[in-house]
Amino acid sequence: MGVGVGDVAPDFTLAGYSLGEKRNFTLSEFRGSTVVLVFYPADYSPVCTVQLNSYNDDLNQFVELGSTLLAISPQGVEQHEAFSQSQGGFGFPMLADTDKEVGELYEIIGMLGLYRRSIFVIDPEGVITYAHRAVAGVTYRPVDELVEAVRSGPRQP
């Protein structure tokens, strides 16, 4: 099933919004630090809103480990900006995969072409050390589990 633990993470460049700035973000620009890729279905949806606020509330746990969180969904940059502002501002980049090409690269596109809620942890060398693709997507991976995945290295739940 697609890219997984032990594979080199496919590189990409996406337009995004972060802390008042709109720009292109490239995965490889984060080489040298751990990246937590968060694929989520939609801005403003109930589960996604709770998920991203949870990660934002505990963002310091990721930062203390030298990791960067990147949130990716199919909505555009302007909607990401409005969503972030409506939540008081997220402290991580929100990237716009409007054509779902990155979702295809990571094989997280589910039924009806919708994103499956998925998480990948990528080590400083660009290798995937944790991969989780939700089947139903009604829940999300908790902060504690992701922080442990950043700390411990390779594993696939």
C-alpha positions as CSV (number, residue, x, y, z in Angstrom):
1,M,0.0,0.0,0.0
2,G,1.9,3.0,-1.3
3,V,4.9,4.7,0.3
4,G,5.6,3.7,3.9
5,V,8.1,3.2,6.6
6,G,11.6,3.0,5.3
7,D,10.8,4.7,2.0
8,V,12.2,8.1,1.0
9,A,9.4,10.6,1.3
10,P,8.3,11.9,-2.1
11,D,9.3,15.6,-2.4
12,F,6.8,18.2,-3.4
13,T,6.2,22.0,-3.6
14,L,2.9,23.5,-2.6
15,A,1.5,27.0,-2.0
16,G,0.8,27.6,1.6
17,Y,-0.1,29.9,4.4
18,S,1.8,30.3,7.7
19,L,1.7,33.0,10.4
20,G,0.5,35.7,8.0
21,E,2.8,34.7,5.1
22,K,1.8,33.2,1.8
23,R,4.5,31.4,-0.1
24,N,5.6,28.1,-1.6
25,F,6.8,25.3,0.7
26,T,9.0,22.5,-0.5
27,L,9.4,19.3,1.6
28,S,13.1,19.1,1.0
29,E,13.6,22.6,2.5
30,F,13.1,21.0,5.8
31,R,15.9,18.4,5.4
32,G,17.9,18.2,8.5
33,S,14.9,18.2,10.8
34,T,12.0,15.8,11.4
35,V,8.8,16.6,9.6
36,V,5.3,15.5,10.6
37,L,3.1,15.6,7.5
38,V,-0.6,15.9,8.4
39,F,-3.0,15.1,5.6
40,Y,-6.5,16.2,6.6
41,P,-9.7,16.2,4.5
42,A,-11.1,19.7,4.9
43,D,-10.9,23.1,6.6
44,Y,-13.8,23.8,8.9
45,S,-14.9,20.2,9.2
46,P,-15.6,19.2,12.8
47,V,-12.9,16.5,13.2
48,C,-10.3,18.4,11.3
49,T,-10.9,21.5,13.3
50,V,-10.4,19.6,16.6
51,Q,-7.4,17.8,15.2
52,L,-5.5,20.9,14.0
53,N,-6.4,22.8,17.2
54,S,-5.1,19.8,19.3
55,Y,-1.8,19.8,17.3
56,N,-1.5,23.6,17.6
57,D,-2.2,23.6,21.4
58,D,0.7,21.1,21.9
59,L,2.9,22.4,19.1
60,N,5.7,23.1,21.6
61,Q,6.1,19.4,22.1
62,F,7.0,19.0,18.4
63,V,9.2,22.1,18.4
64,E,11.1,20.9,21.4
65,L,12.1,17.8,19.5
66,G,13.3,19.9,16.5
67,S,10.4,18.8,14.3
68,T,8.2,20.8,11.9
69,L,4.5,20.1,11.4
70,L,3.0,20.6,7.9
71,A,-0.7,20.4,7.4
72,I,-2.0,19.6,3.9
73,S,-5.5,19.5,2.5
74,P,-7.1,20.1,-0.9
75,Q,-8.5,23.6,-0.1
76,G,-6.8,26.7,-1.5
77,V,-4.4,29.1,0.3
78,E,-7.1,31.8,0.9
79,Q,-9.4,29.3,2.6
80,H,-6.5,28.0,4.7
81,E,-5.7,31.6,5.8
82,A,-9.4,32.3,6.7
83,F,-9.7,28.9,8.6
84,S,-6.4,29.6,10.5
85,Q,-7.5,33.1,11.4
86,S,-11.0,31.8,12.5
87,Q,-9.2,29.5,15.0
88,G,-6.9,32.2,16.4
89,G,-4.0,31.2,14.1
90,F,-2.2,27.9,13.7
91,G,1.6,27.9,14.4
92,F,2.4,25.6,11.5
93,P,2.2,25.9,7.7
94,M,-1.1,24.9,6.0
95,L,-0.4,23.7,2.4
96,A,-2.9,23.7,-0.5
97,D,-2.9,20.5,-2.6
98,T,-5.8,21.7,-4.8
99,D,-5.1,19.2,-7.6
100,K,-4.4,16.4,-5.1
101,E,-1.1,15.5,-6.7
102,V,0.7,15.3,-3.3
103,G,-2.2,13.2,-2.0
104,E,-1.7,10.8,-5.0
105,L,2.1,10.7,-4.3
106,Y,1.4,9.6,-0.7
107,E,-1.5,7.4,-1.7
108,I,-4.0,8.9,0.7
109,I,-6.8,9.5,-1.7
110,G,-9.9,7.5,-0.7
111,M,-13.4,6.9,-1.9
112,L,-14.9,9.6,-4.1
113,G,-11.5,11.2,-4.4
114,L,-11.5,12.5,-0.8
115,Y,-8.4,12.8,1.3
116,R,-8.0,10.0,4.0
117,R,-6.8,11.5,7.3
118,S,-3.2,10.4,7.3
119,I,0.1,11.1,9.1
120,F,3.7,10.6,8.0
121,V,6.8,11.3,10.1
122,I,9.9,11.9,8.0
123,D,13.3,11.8,9.6
124,P,16.1,14.5,8.9
125,E,17.4,12.4,6.0
126,G,14.0,12.4,4.3
127,V,13.0,8.8,5.2
128,I,9.5,7.9,6.4
129,T,9.7,6.5,9.9
130,Y,6.0,6.5,10.7
131,A,2.9,6.1,8.5
132,H,-0.7,6.0,9.3
133,R,-3.6,6.2,6.8
134,A,-7.1,6.2,8.4
135,V,-9.7,4.0,6.9
136,A,-12.8,5.9,8.1
137,G,-11.1,9.2,9.3
138,V,-13.5,9.9,12.1
139,T,-10.7,10.0,14.6
140,Y,-7.2,11.3,14.4
141,R,-3.8,10.3,15.8
142,P,-3.2,11.9,19.2
143,V,-0.3,14.3,20.0
144,D,1.3,11.8,22.4
145,E,1.5,9.1,19.7
146,L,3.0,11.5,17.2
147,V,5.5,12.9,19.6
148,E,6.5,9.3,20.5
149,A,6.9,8.5,16.8
150,V,9.2,11.5,16.4
151,R,11.3,10.4,19.3
152,S,11.5,6.7,18.6
153,G,12.0,6.4,14.8
154,P,10.7,3.7,12.5
155,R,7.3,2.0,13.2
156,Q,4.0,1.5,11.5
157,P,0.8,1.3,13.6
